[in-house]
Amino acid sequence: MKLSEQEIEFQLSTLPGWKRKDEKWIEKKFRFKQFLEGIAFVNQVADLSERLIHHPMIAIDYKMVTMRLTTWNEGGLTDLDFVSAREIDGLYQKQNT
């Protein structure tokens, strides 16, 4: 179910670095020391996305990876987008510790 504006604002306040884009997206940029570290991260996100059956838009720009999330069939942001964002953040933290 599509979240209300208040729910979206609350969820965003709990996710450092994620920003609202064009009303229906949340987005975050992840930086890496090496190109292949970013590629490894993208592969981990791909595996996660398959498990969740929720796939982000992914842009790879050398050592920066941008993730964008929305729920197409709901026409905006849902709990699943924020669950995915938290999981993606966890993968990044795990890779960079």
Secondary structure, 3 states (H helix, E strand, C coil): CCCCHHHHHHHHHCCCCCEEECCCEEEEEEECCCHHHHHHHHHHHHHHHHHHCCCCEEEEECCEEEEEECEHHHCECCHHHHHHHHHHHHHHHHHCC
